[in-house]
Amino acid sequence: MDIIWLRDFEALVACKNFSRAAEERNVSQPAFSRRIRALETEIGVRLINRETLPLALTPAGEVFLSQARIMLRTYEETIERCQTIDAASENVIRFATSQSLYMTHYKDLIAPLASKGGVDTDLNSTSWAADQFVSALQQSYCDVILTYWHPSMDFLGPLEVANFEYLTLSHDRFVPVSRARVDGSAQYTFKAGSKEAMPLLSYGAVSALRAVQEFVLEQVITPQKMLVVNQNALANSVKAMILEGFGIGWLPLSLCEAELAEGKLAVVDERLATDLEIRIYRDPKNTKSTLGGLWQELLTSQQAKADNAIPFPGNQCGNMVNKA
């Protein structure tokens, strides 16, 4: 199947007219019509209902349109990744992280190094699904990823199997919060024996924090029902809904500590909080000298902090330098 046929089909759907679509695609109408026919022959079904004015899709055409758009998007993303890899300088470290980490721990842990030059952050990665970080690192689309880690997470499993290296750079707390009342108390609290469902602002299935949320919900002692009123992949979006008073949700403490200090949010139950690690991963087979320098600098910095720091409560991470 020619990728041009997919673009022709998309243009025909938009224009609903062979002549206008052919003009948009800068080709003669007979040639354009032949390409649409060739596409239908390749698929083995009729995609266009030519008996209606304006033109309409057949039921099979409707299904194919949605898949064609996915194929085109995948094709374009693949080209972009290949070009990025090809154009990347040996001296540039391609860095990927989530939106919540980019706005919190990245500033303290990575930004000072980035200001020295040599670190290129892919801002597109801030909206990636959790497993996209793993595939990007495996395919050398990026050199390092900064991610949350918790025992309940499994999306990083492929990196463990492939012996990717990581450093534990910092820690965070995953805390249940709701909008605060005037007196500073939480708007929503767990009540033993309550028949009223607790409104939950949840994470979508593609979020790395979804598994952690499910882990802590299993620790809820009171048998109170939870009603999912919204799901979102981004912690910042979950926070925005919590601030509007739509329900309870779990957030990394670093992402909401300002709102807690200002009295806009309140912790619902500290017993339902859990620890998060902030890890940075790399492929040990990546031979970039700049990456090796960054890794050593981070390692030295973390070892210095470990020598002077009070042990983190509940930390069972072991060595800071690990092979996943």
VEXVEXLUM-586487 format. One line per field, with one value per residue: x, y, z of N, C-alpha, C in turn; residue number from 1. Coordinates in Angstrom, 3 decimals, m for minus. Layout:
BEGIN
nX (X,...)
nY (Y,...)
nZ (Z,...)
caX (X,...)
caY (Y,...)
caZ (Z,...)
cX (X,...)
cY (Y,...)
cZ (Z,...)
seq (NUM,...)
This chain:
BEGIN
nX (0.844,0.595,1.759,0.952,m1.588,m3.112,m3.012,m4.308,m6.845,m7.596,m7.701,m9.811,m11.940,m12.089,m12.662,m14.843,m15.278,m14.153,m12.810,m12.024,m10.477,m8.458,m7.255,m6.298,m4.398,m2.676,m2.728,m3.899,m7.428,m8.199,m5.912,m5.926,m8.365,m7.759,m5.876,m7.390,m9.102,m7.205,m6.465,m8.840,m8.966,m6.715,m7.482,m9.744,m12.414,m15.252,m14.721,m15.696,m18.818,m20.083,m22.477,m23.814,m24.379,m23.068,m20.065,m19.866,m18.739,m18.555,m19.718,m17.464,m15.539,m15.638,m14.555,m12.023,m11.030,m10.484,m8.435,m6.599,m5.790,m4.445,m2.347,m1.057,m0.271,1.454,3.390,4.410,5.403,7.374,9.179,9.929,11.231,13.357,14.729,15.392,17.148,19.162,20.025,20.975,23.511,26.706,27.443,25.154,22.796,19.926,16.972,14.244,11.136,8.298,5.474,4.899,7.268,9.063,8.332,8.998,11.146,13.017,13.921,15.569,17.374,18.321,18.188,20.249,22.491,21.802,21.971,24.615,25.012,24.684,22.563,19.581,16.254,13.398,10.463,8.116,7.853,6.603,3.939,3.772,2.659,3.182,4.555,5.748,8.062,9.792,9.995,11.094,13.613,14.684,14.800,16.643,15.739,15.827,18.341,18.368,15.932,13.849,12.069,9.239,9.381,7.990,7.235,4.863,4.673,4.852,5.620,8.242,9.471,10.565,13.029,14.371,14.685,16.395,18.667,19.176,20.727,20.299,19.987,19.069,17.816,16.335,13.571,10.024,6.680,3.579,0.585,m2.749,m5.047,m7.376,m9.511,m9.158,m11.063,m12.386,m11.480,m9.182,m9.306,m9.721,m11.831,m12.988,m13.232,m12.374,m14.896,m15.832,m18.101,m19.688,m22.181,m22.062,m20.539,m17.107,m15.898,m13.591,m10.705,m9.082,m6.210,m5.484,m5.260,m2.851,m1.082,1.836,1.415,m0.937,m0.904,0.236,m1.669,m3.756,m2.548,m2.384,m5.069,m5.914,m5.108,m6.917,m8.643,m11.243,m14.378,m15.349,m17.041,m15.637,m16.070,m15.268,m14.878,m13.525,m10.905,m7.460,m4.411,m2.350,m0.712,m0.867,m3.303,m5.042,m4.576,m5.624,m8.364,m8.848,m8.359,m10.535,m12.479,m13.712,m13.293,m11.385,m7.892,m4.716,m1.479,1.923,3.928,5.740,4.535,2.364,2.967,3.146,0.473,m0.558,0.804,m0.258,m2.831,m4.752,m5.100,m5.561,m4.222,m5.727,m5.526,m2.759,m1.880,m2.454,m0.606,2.293,5.703,7.707,10.240,12.629,13.942,16.642,17.242,19.419,20.856,23.361,24.952,25.152,27.443,28.075,30.214,29.500,27.212,28.275,29.795,27.788,26.437,28.383,28.716,26.193,26.169,28.311,27.301,25.017,26.158,27.551,25.425,24.258,26.158,25.850,23.227,20.165,18.868,16.335,12.946,11.684,13.023,14.131,15.930,18.567,21.730,22.647,23.472,22.498,21.764,18.961)
nY (m1.190,2.173,5.037,7.457,6.998,6.895,9.535,10.709,9.589,10.690,13.388,13.307,12.604,14.919,16.899,15.889,15.619,14.677,16.281,18.641,17.485,16.287,18.551,19.711,17.833,18.214,16.874,15.309,14.801,12.246,10.669,10.866,9.599,7.014,6.301,6.209,4.131,2.109,1.931,0.985,m1.468,m2.690,m2.864,m4.342,m3.771,m1.543,1.822,4.356,5.861,6.480,7.250,9.201,12.690,15.315,13.230,10.241,8.163,4.604,2.145,0.510,2.261,4.260,2.945,2.416,4.974,5.981,4.225,4.740,7.322,6.836,5.269,7.139,9.021,7.490,6.911,9.502,10.165,8.239,8.980,11.455,10.662,9.172,11.173,12.858,11.288,10.936,13.533,14.291,15.629,14.374,15.505,16.207,15.440,13.694,14.178,12.970,13.338,13.277,15.585,16.435,15.814,17.312,19.857,19.902,18.096,18.040,20.656,21.038,18.920,18.436,20.754,22.644,21.397,21.347,24.011,24.359,23.471,21.033,19.341,18.366,18.833,16.972,18.310,17.285,14.901,15.292,14.708,12.060,8.612,6.226,3.860,4.741,6.092,4.045,2.619,4.634,4.988,2.434,2.368,4.257,6.826,8.707,9.613,9.489,8.919,10.497,9.453,8.530,6.003,3.114,0.253,m0.873,m0.270,m1.443,m0.813,m0.221,m2.596,m3.870,m2.553,m3.493,m6.177,m5.907,m4.966,m2.176,0.764,2.658,5.603,6.548,9.530,11.204,11.593,11.379,12.059,10.425,11.680,11.749,14.232,16.971,19.746,22.470,23.409,26.460,26.448,25.036,22.294,19.146,19.007,16.631,13.574,10.301,8.304,6.102,3.522,5.101,5.588,7.124,7.692,8.322,10.934,10.426,11.620,10.404,8.691,8.109,5.042,5.086,6.468,6.686,6.863,5.636,2.934,3.239,4.729,2.834,0.976,2.334,2.725,0.215,0.049,1.355,1.455,1.850,0.753,2.370,3.416,4.293,6.707,7.186,10.183,11.499,10.948,11.280,11.671,13.300,14.605,17.289,18.062,16.516,17.743,20.304,19.755,18.857,21.178,22.644,21.487,19.073,16.553,13.951,13.242,11.712,13.074,13.828,15.042,17.135,18.475,19.714,21.052,23.813,24.692,23.349,24.625,27.156,26.794,26.029,23.432,20.316,17.606,14.487,11.966,11.005,8.454,7.099,7.765,7.263,6.331,7.619,6.996,8.960,8.357,8.094,6.789,4.969,3.554,1.242,0.657,2.892,5.035,7.735,10.339,12.647,11.836,9.949,11.684,13.279,11.314,10.512,12.894,13.213,10.949,11.464,13.737,12.667,10.794,12.464,13.786,11.630,10.998,13.028,13.146,12.550,9.320,8.340,7.900,4.660,3.961,1.571,1.186,0.472,0.382,3.388,3.354,1.278,m1.687,m2.126)
nZ (0.000,m0.887,0.755,m0.204,m1.189,1.125,1.994,m0.159,0.144,2.618,1.891,0.048,1.683,3.222,1.294,m0.111,m2.780,m5.956,m7.851,m6.469,m4.451,m5.971,m7.007,m4.667,m3.987,m5.991,m8.516,m11.538,m12.139,m13.294,m12.685,m9.909,m9.308,m10.176,m8.251,m5.896,m6.593,m6.767,m4.098,m2.947,m4.233,m3.175,m0.464,m0.714,m0.468,m0.982,m0.378,m0.782,m1.268,m4.176,m5.158,m3.872,m3.235,m1.434,m1.857,0.102,2.827,2.860,5.275,5.766,4.859,6.795,9.008,7.978,7.636,10.241,10.983,8.975,9.586,11.970,10.968,9.320,11.221,12.789,10.884,10.347,12.889,13.131,11.090,12.127,14.470,13.445,12.012,14.089,15.585,13.687,13.317,15.734,17.734,18.697,21.027,22.328,24.779,24.701,26.341,28.240,29.942,32.212,32.442,35.100,36.484,35.024,35.780,38.410,39.975,37.907,37.650,39.853,39.744,37.125,35.486,36.329,35.234,32.578,31.958,31.594,29.123,26.480,27.160,25.844,26.018,25.276,24.827,23.874,25.110,27.530,27.450,26.909,27.012,29.674,28.820,26.508,27.164,27.832,25.372,23.799,24.944,24.583,21.795,21.228,20.821,22.727,25.138,27.908,30.495,32.876,35.598,37.691,40.253,41.682,43.694,42.732,40.065,36.726,34.160,33.661,33.511,31.085,30.883,33.069,32.417,30.249,31.419,31.803,33.113,36.163,38.221,41.482,42.133,43.786,46.125,46.661,47.859,47.553,47.904,49.323,48.545,48.944,48.109,50.367,53.252,54.724,57.324,57.059,56.996,55.221,52.362,51.577,53.307,54.529,55.848,58.292,57.665,56.057,53.577,51.427,48.340,47.729,45.760,43.228,41.665,39.147,37.664,34.218,32.275,30.897,32.410,34.444,37.134,37.724,38.579,41.109,42.438,42.499,44.127,46.639,47.135,47.727,50.283,51.789,54.701,55.696,54.520,52.322,49.409,46.210,43.755,40.528,39.057,37.132,34.770,34.076,32.273,33.111,35.952,36.650,35.570,37.074,39.532,39.043,38.850,41.429,42.886,42.115,43.562,42.891,43.896,45.586,45.262,44.368,44.594,43.635,46.245,45.813,43.757,44.772,47.089,47.446,47.238,49.419,51.500,51.226,52.010,50.208,49.459,51.233,53.104,52.970,54.331,55.859,56.283,54.034,52.197,50.116,49.372,46.689,44.282,42.474,39.499,37.137,33.985,31.760,28.747,29.070,26.932,25.463,24.192,24.298,25.119,26.478,27.808,29.534,31.098,32.272,33.730,35.580,36.952,38.133,39.722,41.477,42.766,44.025,45.742,47.434,48.659,49.943,51.841,53.637,54.313,56.169,56.607,54.314,55.221,55.198,52.921,50.735,48.780,48.372,46.784,45.060,42.439,39.967,38.121,36.238)
caX (0.000,1.372,1.357,0.285,m3.005,m3.754,m3.169,m5.362,m8.116,m7.894,m8.088,m11.131,m12.899,m12.222,m13.252,m16.094,m15.390,m12.936,m12.093,m11.371,m9.443,m7.343,m6.581,m5.560,m3.268,m1.829,m2.677,m5.072,m8.525,m8.131,m4.856,m6.389,m9.401,m7.108,m5.212,m8.438,m9.516,m6.123,m6.561,m9.981,m8.579,m5.768,m8.215,m10.699,m13.796,m15.547,m14.574,m16.428,m20.138,m20.067,m23.849,m24.378,m23.813,m21.654,m19.600,m19.900,m18.000,m19.280,m19.375,m16.070,m14.732,m15.580,m13.577,m10.693,m10.578,m9.863,m7.176,m5.676,m5.228,m3.458,m1.190,m0.344,0.370,2.584,4.395,5.041,6.186,8.554,10.105,10.450,12.185,14.559,15.446,15.953,18.305,20.206,20.532,21.486,24.958,27.362,27.612,23.854,22.106,18.482,16.400,12.781,10.510,6.884,5.197,5.006,8.684,9.717,7.995,9.429,12.493,13.929,14.502,16.633,18.335,18.855,18.293,21.580,23.423,21.395,22.422,26.013,25.035,24.835,21.357,18.471,15.042,12.305,9.242,7.013,7.766,5.824,2.589,3.858,2.191,4.299,5.363,6.474,9.395,10.589,10.289,11.981,14.968,15.122,15.035,17.635,15.133,16.367,19.503,18.010,14.581,13.654,10.751,8.894,9.434,7.318,7.157,3.644,4.781,5.424,5.954,9.695,9.942,11.464,14.364,14.992,15.080,17.501,19.794,19.454,21.221,19.572,20.393,17.999,18.258,15.574,12.368,8.824,5.571,2.341,m0.325,m4.153,m5.395,m8.619,m9.568,m9.261,m12.141,m11.927,m10.754,m7.964,m9.529,m9.979,m13.238,m13.440,m12.508,m12.911,m15.743,m16.176,m19.524,m20.425,m22.755,m21.840,m19.327,m16.092,m15.543,m12.159,m10.091,m8.184,m5.260,m5.821,m4.486,m1.523,m0.256,2.723,0.956,m2.193,m0.651,0.504,m2.975,m4.483,m1.859,m2.766,m6.501,m6.069,m4.759,m8.002,m9.174,m12.692,m14.997,m16.131,m16.985,m15.004,m16.711,m14.354,m15.610,m12.709,m9.610,m6.551,m3.057,m1.392,m0.912,m1.268,m4.732,m5.694,m4.478,m6.550,m9.714,m8.925,m8.458,m11.899,m13.378,m14.484,m13.096,m10.090,m6.944,m3.346,m0.511,3.282,3.974,6.477,3.674,1.267,3.378,2.834,m0.956,m0.764,1.302,m1.153,m4.150,m5.705,m5.294,m5.309,m3.989,m6.912,m5.125,m1.338,m1.656,m2.674,0.474,3.346,6.942,8.103,11.622,12.853,15.058,17.080,17.668,20.178,21.330,24.813,25.658,25.263,28.848,28.300,31.089,28.763,26.318,29.119,30.148,26.596,26.165,29.373,28.425,25.022,26.587,29.118,26.395,24.158,26.971,27.833,24.205,24.039,27.105,25.449,21.777,19.487,18.232,14.939,12.072,11.096,13.794,14.728,16.447,19.900,22.700,22.098,23.784,21.950,21.310,17.550)
caY (0.000,3.407,6.036,8.543,6.660,7.264,10.992,10.985,9.209,11.691,14.612,13.094,12.667,16.323,17.710,15.257,15.876,14.196,17.368,19.506,16.710,16.133,19.852,19.889,16.917,18.631,15.791,15.336,14.036,10.818,10.012,10.807,8.568,5.718,5.982,5.818,2.784,1.187,1.747,0.111,m2.800,m3.228,m3.190,m5.387,m3.325,m0.191,2.790,5.576,5.740,7.466,7.497,10.298,14.032,15.064,11.875,9.773,6.927,3.391,1.737,0.072,3.462,4.941,2.213,2.567,6.356,6.119,3.491,5.436,8.455,6.275,4.860,8.342,9.622,6.624,7.113,10.807,10.102,7.420,9.828,12.471,10.017,8.829,12.404,13.364,10.459,11.183,14.898,14.560,15.783,13.498,16.235,16.540,14.368,13.833,13.956,12.867,13.178,13.626,16.989,16.715,15.792,18.445,21.076,19.804,17.593,18.383,21.981,20.942,17.846,18.419,22.101,23.254,20.777,21.765,25.386,24.292,23.042,19.612,18.589,18.811,18.240,16.784,18.723,16.439,13.748,15.601,14.158,10.653,7.547,5.665,2.894,5.416,6.415,2.820,2.333,5.686,4.699,1.203,2.629,5.343,8.111,9.594,9.034,9.253,9.283,10.761,8.872,8.036,4.554,2.572,m1.201,m1.288,0.034,m2.522,m0.385,m0.182,m3.969,m4.184,m2.014,m4.395,m7.379,m5.565,m4.490,m0.745,1.313,3.806,6.244,7.122,10.908,11.910,10.911,12.206,11.384,10.393,11.972,12.011,15.611,17.539,21.193,22.763,24.274,27.724,26.153,24.302,20.847,18.628,19.025,15.237,12.692,8.955,8.148,4.695,3.191,6.035,5.014,8.082,7.391,9.371,11.265,10.223,12.143,9.286,8.726,7.232,3.799,5.309,7.222,5.908,6.957,4.894,1.739,3.660,5.087,1.598,0.371,2.985,2.536,m1.100,0.182,2.051,0.577,2.007,0.202,3.405,3.296,5.379,6.970,7.884,11.240,11.982,10.302,12.105,11.120,14.256,14.958,18.693,18.135,15.989,18.794,21.380,19.308,18.826,22.576,23.115,20.858,17.983,15.296,13.629,12.659,11.551,13.890,13.926,16.151,18.255,19.166,20.423,21.571,25.245,24.816,22.903,25.684,28.315,26.458,25.747,21.986,19.688,16.163,13.773,10.968,10.739,7.002,6.606,8.266,6.273,6.924,7.484,7.294,9.663,7.652,8.418,5.554,5.054,2.300,1.184,0.518,4.227,5.408,9.179,10.814,13.631,11.095,9.407,12.779,13.626,10.209,10.581,14.097,12.904,9.952,12.154,14.607,11.860,10.193,13.529,13.999,10.456,11.049,14.066,13.182,11.643,8.276,8.594,6.927,3.627,3.754,0.249,1.203,m0.092,1.235,4.386,2.953,m0.057,m2.186,m2.419)
caZ (0.000,m1.001,1.747,m0.947,m1.286,2.389,1.996,m1.144,0.760,3.641,1.178,m0.544,2.785,3.633,0.209,m0.556,m4.217,m6.599,m8.528,m5.477,m3.776,m6.910,m7.071,m3.415,m4.003,m7.111,m9.477,m12.402,m11.573,m13.667,m11.929,m8.524,m9.238,m10.290,m6.987,m4.947,m7.012,m6.398,m2.654,m2.694,m4.699,m2.191,0.753,m1.065,m0.217,m1.451,0.704,m1.136,m1.893,m5.262,m5.600,m3.088,m3.397,m1.742,m1.661,1.493,3.083,3.207,6.651,5.782,4.696,8.095,9.823,7.397,7.841,11.569,10.977,8.077,10.324,12.894,10.173,8.890,12.388,13.141,9.830,10.557,14.127,12.851,10.334,13.051,15.376,12.677,11.708,15.347,15.903,12.703,13.435,17.077,17.857,19.664,22.275,22.898,25.487,24.502,27.659,28.222,31.250,32.259,32.743,36.537,36.855,34.362,36.515,39.816,40.243,36.810,37.893,40.857,39.478,35.759,34.901,36.508,34.291,31.238,31.740,31.168,27.727,26.218,27.466,25.007,26.541,24.333,25.517,23.438,26.007,28.726,27.310,26.508,27.882,30.441,28.068,25.441,27.667,27.733,23.965,23.290,25.426,23.924,20.383,21.151,20.481,23.750,25.823,29.310,30.919,34.301,35.837,39.019,40.426,42.854,43.508,42.036,38.638,35.916,32.804,33.517,33.482,29.967,31.142,34.033,31.675,29.351,32.233,31.715,34.378,36.689,39.473,42.279,42.348,44.815,46.582,46.753,48.525,46.790,49.015,48.981,48.893,48.420,48.352,51.803,53.730,55.308,58.563,56.730,56.921,53.877,51.954,51.561,54.221,54.628,57.024,58.522,57.580,55.207,52.365,50.352,47.580,47.688,44.375,42.991,40.445,38.910,36.551,33.120,32.209,30.314,33.357,35.306,38.518,37.891,39.383,42.487,42.990,42.800,45.274,47.894,47.354,48.351,51.705,52.482,55.736,55.765,53.313,51.648,47.963,45.476,42.479,39.620,38.367,36.027,34.595,33.299,32.223,33.649,37.354,36.730,35.285,38.269,40.549,38.702,39.203,42.894,43.346,41.843,44.519,42.299,44.594,46.180,44.319,44.854,43.867,44.192,47.186,45.224,42.799,45.441,48.393,47.526,47.520,50.802,52.378,51.100,52.520,49.128,49.505,52.529,53.035,53.455,55.329,55.635,56.309,52.672,51.342,49.877,48.874,45.290,43.914,41.218,38.883,35.783,33.317,30.517,28.166,29.306,25.654,24.878,24.411,24.235,26.192,27.261,28.695,30.590,31.999,33.045,34.666,36.652,37.735,38.946,40.712,42.489,43.515,44.890,46.790,48.395,49.435,50.790,52.949,54.577,54.508,57.097,55.795,53.937,55.882,54.355,51.695,50.611,47.427,48.287,46.131,44.149,41.081,39.810,36.823,36.448)
cX (0.887,0.858,0.640,m1.206,m3.753,m3.985,m4.245,m6.733,m8.538,m8.344,m9.484,m12.215,m13.149,m12.970,m14.607,m16.357,m14.076,m12.136,m11.340,m10.246,m8.216,m6.545,m5.747,m4.310,m2.335,m1.619,m3.932,m6.165,m8.480,m7.077,m5.270,m7.416,m8.790,m6.451,m6.228,m8.940,m8.457,m6.148,m7.697,m9.675,m7.650,m6.494,m9.209,m12.141,m13.980,m15.496,m15.442,m17.773,m20.255,m21.459,m24.512,m23.682,m24.105,m21.281,m19.630,m19.083,m18.965,m18.967,m17.931,m15.126,m14.576,m14.536,m12.163,m10.154,m9.877,m8.520,m6.139,m5.014,m4.191,m2.190,m0.372,0.385,1.588,3.726,5.151,5.902,7.461,9.606,10.757,11.501,13.487,15.397,16.099,17.214,19.464,20.852,21.192,23.012,25.487,27.466,26.290,23.234,20.609,17.758,14.884,12.248,9.058,6.699,5.402,6.457,9.442,9.506,8.458,10.885,13.491,14.649,15.679,17.745,19.039,19.099,19.654,22.619,23.106,21.891,23.884,26.142,25.140,23.640,20.206,17.210,13.977,10.998,8.034,6.790,6.890,4.397,2.600,3.149,3.410,5.174,6.135,7.888,10.327,10.966,11.235,13.424,15.521,15.514,16.020,17.049,15.537,17.510,19.216,16.540,14.597,12.233,10.516,9.121,8.766,7.196,5.932,3.703,5.394,5.880,7.459,10.314,10.878,12.881,15.108,15.503,16.323,18.705,20.173,19.870,20.341,20.267,19.130,18.438,17.577,14.384,11.220,7.796,4.339,1.219,m1.754,m4.547,m6.776,m8.566,m9.793,m10.471,m11.535,m11.101,m9.490,m8.131,m9.846,m11.473,m13.829,m12.577,m13.164,m13.680,m16.161,m17.680,m20.330,m20.923,m22.558,m20.504,m18.391,m15.749,m14.029,m11.748,m8.915,m7.215,m5.715,m4.878,m3.077,m0.583,0.590,2.217,m0.329,m1.983,m0.414,m0.806,m3.762,m3.868,m2.335,m4.251,m6.776,m5.770,m5.865,m8.680,m10.694,m13.317,m15.885,m15.957,m16.315,m15.700,m15.757,m15.148,m14.820,m11.413,m8.738,m5.152,m2.050,m1.722,m1.347,m2.762,m5.544,m5.696,m5.484,m7.982,m9.901,m9.107,m9.850,m12.929,m14.181,m14.292,m11.721,m9.187,m5.571,m2.391,0.881,3.356,4.681,5.612,2.593,1.678,3.090,1.371,m1.294,m0.324,0.380,m2.557,m5.187,m6.047,m5.017,m5.109,m5.181,m6.546,m3.688,m1.034,m1.807,m1.700,1.508,4.544,7.147,9.600,11.616,14.107,15.377,17.675,18.485,20.519,22.839,25.616,25.791,26.647,29.106,29.162,30.377,27.807,27.108,29.510,28.980,26.325,27.111,29.114,27.221,25.379,27.377,28.246,25.537,24.934,27.315,26.617,23.977,24.952,26.645,23.978,21.330,18.792,16.768,14.039,11.527,11.871,14.466,15.382,17.794,20.847,22.045,22.369,23.356,21.815,19.890,17.281)
cY (1.251,4.421,7.207,8.271,7.062,8.767,11.408,10.718,10.237,12.995,14.480,13.154,14.114,17.142,17.197,15.463,15.489,15.332,18.236,18.762,16.533,17.427,20.084,19.024,17.179,17.499,15.871,14.459,12.565,10.051,9.840,9.689,7.173,5.311,5.565,4.417,1.752,0.905,0.777,m1.328,m3.475,m3.670,m4.321,m5.045,m1.933,0.755,4.026,5.211,6.839,7.833,8.626,11.608,14.826,13.605,11.507,8.492,5.768,3.052,1.256,1.256,4.241,4.285,2.458,3.976,6.507,5.403,4.164,6.611,7.982,5.889,6.068,8.992,8.812,6.806,8.424,10.813,9.292,8.214,10.854,11.871,9.698,10.069,12.991,12.606,10.776,12.549,15.193,14.622,14.807,14.174,16.550,15.301,14.612,13.310,13.924,12.661,13.600,15.087,17.305,16.714,16.948,19.725,21.040,19.374,17.916,19.694,21.909,19.987,17.952,19.809,22.759,22.681,21.203,23.163,25.433,23.902,21.541,18.758,19.196,18.097,18.167,17.108,17.932,15.293,14.026,15.077,12.693,9.748,6.897,4.753,3.521,5.808,5.211,2.546,3.378,5.435,3.447,1.452,3.771,6.639,9.161,8.868,8.689,9.586,9.505,10.337,8.606,6.529,4.188,1.067,m1.673,m1.058,m1.146,m2.073,m0.316,m1.576,m4.303,m3.657,m2.895,m5.649,m7.114,m4.974,m3.039,m0.243,2.471,4.346,6.699,8.513,11.595,11.047,11.909,11.417,11.489,10.496,12.199,13.409,15.956,19.040,21.432,23.637,25.553,27.478,25.333,22.804,20.435,18.619,17.611,14.421,11.320,8.827,6.694,4.503,4.111,5.330,5.935,7.799,8.595,9.674,11.229,10.812,11.232,9.564,7.743,6.037,4.017,6.035,6.291,5.874,6.182,3.682,2.102,4.042,3.834,0.888,1.003,2.817,1.182,m1.046,0.882,1.096,0.644,1.525,1.210,3.290,4.517,5.509,7.778,8.903,11.815,11.186,11.177,11.513,12.002,14.638,16.403,18.871,17.583,17.047,19.914,21.011,19.255,20.239,23.164,22.441,19.690,16.648,15.179,13.043,12.553,12.331,13.703,15.169,17.364,19.076,19.980,21.048,23.064,25.456,24.338,23.992,26.902,28.034,26.216,24.262,21.484,18.189,15.459,12.793,10.573,9.242,6.388,7.233,7.163,6.966,6.650,7.723,8.102,9.051,8.213,7.134,5.870,3.646,2.246,1.039,1.851,4.788,6.912,9.632,11.824,12.947,10.483,10.464,13.185,12.572,10.263,11.780,13.866,11.925,10.599,13.023,13.809,11.195,11.223,13.806,12.847,10.484,12.012,14.023,12.228,10.590,8.575,7.529,5.914,3.352,2.387,0.098,0.526,0.893,2.228,4.029,1.522,m0.410,m2.663,m3.922)
cZ (0.000,0.015,1.086,m1.041,m0.014,2.457,0.986,m0.533,1.804,3.003,0.586,0.520,3.192,2.582,m0.256,m2.049,m4.882,m7.215,m7.536,m4.761,m4.666,m7.009,m5.819,m3.388,m5.187,m8.121,m10.338,m11.808,m11.996,m12.864,m10.466,m8.357,m9.321,m8.972,m5.923,m5.275,m6.604,m4.895,m2.324,m3.132,m3.694,m0.916,0.490,m0.775,m0.812,m0.260,0.494,m1.754,m2.933,m5.744,m4.829,m3.438,m2.132,m1.459,m0.176,1.611,3.288,4.658,6.770,5.650,5.988,9.003,9.308,7.636,9.181,11.617,10.082,8.776,11.336,12.147,9.733,10.059,12.808,12.152,10.053,11.818,13.931,12.097,11.259,13.973,14.656,12.381,12.950,15.720,14.973,12.903,14.780,17.090,18.897,21.026,22.969,23.542,25.344,25.736,27.561,29.631,31.172,32.645,34.222,36.995,36.227,35.166,37.967,39.912,39.130,37.103,38.862,40.433,38.138,35.193,35.124,35.548,32.866,30.925,31.311,29.700,27.608,26.576,26.673,25.466,25.460,25.045,25.051,24.422,27.224,28.641,26.875,27.511,28.541,29.606,26.924,25.882,27.528,26.284,23.381,23.711,24.750,22.469,20.151,20.632,21.507,24.436,27.275,29.517,32.429,34.625,37.322,39.041,41.730,42.627,42.732,40.528,37.888,34.529,32.565,33.451,32.329,30.166,32.144,33.326,30.835,30.087,31.963,33.099,34.843,37.931,40.173,42.697,43.520,45.221,46.659,47.552,47.640,47.812,48.522,49.451,48.344,48.653,49.841,52.094,54.322,56.563,58.328,56.635,55.485,53.578,51.962,52.522,54.206,55.941,57.152,58.451,56.699,53.955,51.162,49.663,47.567,46.227,44.178,41.650,40.144,37.769,35.479,33.070,31.680,31.263,34.206,36.739,38.778,38.809,40.850,43.170,43.367,44.010,46.585,48.185,48.002,49.848,52.499,53.449,55.780,54.455,52.578,50.140,47.344,44.127,41.608,38.823,37.193,35.990,33.720,33.361,32.941,35.095,37.512,36.469,36.452,39.365,40.289,39.077,40.718,43.437,43.112,42.730,43.992,43.013,45.209,45.097,44.954,43.969,44.462,45.065,46.589,44.280,43.490,46.771,48.535,47.881,48.932,51.780,52.378,51.613,51.446,49.067,50.912,52.313,53.679,54.563,55.026,55.636,54.919,51.678,51.162,49.257,47.390,45.170,42.621,40.614,37.499,35.196,32.073,30.030,28.369,28.019,24.933,25.217,24.316,25.416,27.088,28.233,29.846,31.602,32.875,34.107,35.863,37.550,38.647,40.055,41.844,43.385,44.487,46.017,47.865,49.279,50.400,52.011,54.036,54.962,55.589,56.249,55.540,54.555,54.885,53.098,51.715,49.258,47.304,47.636,45.180,42.708,40.916,38.352,37.039,36.316)
seq (1,2,3,4,5,6,7,8,9,10,11,12,13,14,15,16,17,18,19,20,21,22,23,24,25,26,27,28,29,30,31,32,33,34,35,36,37,38,39,40,41,42,43,44,45,46,47,48,49,50,51,52,53,54,55,56,57,58,59,60,61,62,63,64,65,66,67,68,69,70,71,72,73,74,75,76,77,78,79,80,81,82,83,84,85,86,87,88,89,90,91,92,93,94,95,96,97,98,99,100,101,102,103,104,105,106,107,108,109,110,111,112,113,114,115,116,117,118,119,120,121,122,123,124,125,126,127,128,129,130,131,132,133,134,135,136,137,138,139,140,141,142,143,144,145,146,147,148,149,150,151,152,153,154,155,156,157,158,159,160,161,162,163,164,165,166,167,168,169,170,171,172,173,174,175,176,177,178,179,180,181,182,183,184,185,186,187,188,189,190,191,192,193,194,195,196,197,198,199,200,201,202,203,204,205,206,207,208,209,210,211,212,213,214,215,216,217,218,219,220,221,222,223,224,225,226,227,228,229,230,231,232,233,234,235,236,237,238,239,240,241,242,243,244,245,246,247,248,249,250,251,252,253,254,255,256,257,258,259,260,261,262,263,264,265,266,267,268,269,270,271,272,273,274,275,276,277,278,279,280,281,282,283,284,285,286,287,288,289,290,291,292,293,294,295,296,297,298,299,300,301,302,303,304,305,306,307,308,309,310,311,312,313,314,315,316,317,318,319,320,321,322,323,324)
